[in-house]
Amino acid sequence: MKRRLKINGFIMFVSVLLTATFPSIFFRHHSRGSFDEVAEIFGIVLILLGQIFRASARGYKSEYSQNGQSLIQGGPYALVRNPMYLGILLIGLGIVLMLFKWWVAVIFLLIFAIRYLALIFKEEKKLRALFLKDYQDYCAKVPRILPSLATLAKIDISGYLPLKLSWLKREIGSILAVLLITFFIESWEDIKAEGAGAYFKEALALIVTVILFIGLFIYLGKRKGSLTRDVSNQSKANL
């Protein structure tokens, strides 16, 4: 785990260094065009959804994996086999949409694929050796990282993303850091171009975003009944 964090930290350091050194190359210029506004809205949605995926997946796994001795198949793991990596993907794409030029998304997806697909394949090898046929059956039913569009059209996704306050507490630092830093960078050009009025507009957008996230958390927190059923069904399957 420490080696993984070091590699991720190095990638982040290089990325920040490049964007800070050559901001005009990477960052999207200030514009009032409808494309930029739509991109920012979608960016916020993806960041929030990614944070929810990560918080739900980490909390669900820590509570029900029995220290890695149980194959998790419920909650977000019933939607995709790697919901935490899906969360990282959504957050990264959301940040790119809010701040950067469109071609940066291609670079991000390439780096993500190189970095995380190798980790996924390595983890899958261990899981196949540990859980044998159960894991093979699980792989046959659930996609690796991107959920099926047909499945998404049929289900209530909230039933697959349970949340608890204790789970959110572990993630709240990173959630706030991502939101605050992204909004600060995104609003900087607006403030320089439009003055104090833009500052209040961006502050209001941040407040609305936080309220939206809290609302999603409360809604998903009410799905404890489905979480309990998932865990019960999973326990029976493992027996």
Secondary structure, 3 states (H helix, E strand, C coil): CHHHHHHHHHHHHHHHHHHHHCHHHHECCCCCCHHHHHHHHHHHHHHHHHHHHHHHHHHHHHHHCCCCCCCCCCHHHHCCCCHHHHHHHHHHHHHHHHHECCHHHHHHHHHHHHHHHHHHHHHHHHHHHHHCHHHHHHHHHCCCCCCCHHHHHHCCHHHHCCCCHHHHHHHHHHHHHHHHHHHHHHHHHHHHHHCHHHHHHHHHHHHHHHHHHHHHHHHHHCCHHHHHHHHHHHHHHHC
